[in-house]
Amino acid sequence: GARVLYERFAPFANRSVVIGFGVGCWGSVERYLGLLCVTLGQHAAAAEHFERAITANRRIGGALPLAYTMFDYALLLQSSGGAERAVCLLHEARAIAEERDLVALLARLSALGA
């Protein structure tokens, strides 16, 4: 299923997921493509998607999707030898989560020991 979803969403990589008529934004489609790549075991492609998602989410000022993208990317990096970058991403994700009171993300960070 992940491969089918990836193929369907790939043409929209440069867009953001918006709810309703701008009621909310879940951030860059690149994050979701990255998650699908992780599921498919394509870690190099996932990293590229996460990097682009971080850039896009910063550009649009999407703090919540930015923090979650950093968390997802850090998990990938921890499992593939990028511990130093992962620590930086987790630190910034925590700062955003604390500033915005993102309770669910703070719980995930705490569970991870970050």
N, C-alpha and C positions, 0 to 999 in steps of 0.2 A: 503494500500500500504506500509506503514512503516514497518509492520510486515514481509511482503514478502522481502523487501529490507534488513531488519535486518538479516533474515535467510540466505539470499544469501551472505551477506558481512561478517557475523560472522566468517567463516573459515579463513578470511584474516586479522583478528584483529591485528596480530603481524607484519603487513606490512605497508608500506607507499604508498600513492597515488603519482605516478610519471607520468609526462606528457611526451609523446614522449620517446625518448631515453635519458632521464635524463635532458631534457630541463628545467623542473621545477618540484617542489615537493610541493604537497598540504598537506604534513604531514601525521601523523599516521591515519590509518583507524579507530582507537579507537575513535577519535573525532566524526567521522560520525556515528559510532555506538551509541555514547552518545547522539547525536542529535536525532537519531531515537528513542532512549529510552525516551527522553523528550517528543517527539511527542506521544509516546504510554502511557505516564503517569507513566513510570517506573523510578522514580527519583533516587532510590538507585542504580539501575543498571547503570543509566546515570552517576552518580557521579563516580562510579568505572571506567567506560570507560574514562571519562575525566581525572581522576588521571593517568591512564596508558598512555593516549595520551600526557599529560604534560611531563611525564618521557621520553617517546619515542621521542618527538619533541626536548627536551633538548639534548638527546643523539645524535641525528642526526644534531644538530645545526640549526634547522629550526626555525628561529626567527619569521617569519610571521605566520606559522601555530601555533606556540607556543602562540603568543599573541592572536590570534583568539580563540584558545582553552580556554585560561584563561578567555577571555571575555564571551564565551558561558557558561563556568562552573560557573562563578560569577553570571550570570543571574539565573541559576538554584539555586544556594545557596541563593540568595536574596529572592527567592520565597519559600524557604523551611527552613528558620531559621538559615542559616549559614552566617550571615551578616559580622562577623569579618573576616572570611576566604575570603569572596567575596571582601571585601575592599582591602585585600592584593593582591589578584589576579588582580583586576582592576588597582591597583597602578603599579604592574609590567608590565601589558599589556600596560598601558600608557607609561611607560618608554621605552619599546621596540618600540612602535608606534612612539614616538617622535624621537628616535634615528634613526629609519629606514624610517622616513617620510611616514608612512602608513596613508595617508590622509583619506581614507574611515573608517578605524578603529578609528582614532582620532575623526571623526565626530560622530560615534556611541557612543564613550565614552562621548563626550560632551553632546550629546542628553540625555544620561543617567544621566548626572550630576556627572560623575566620574572624 
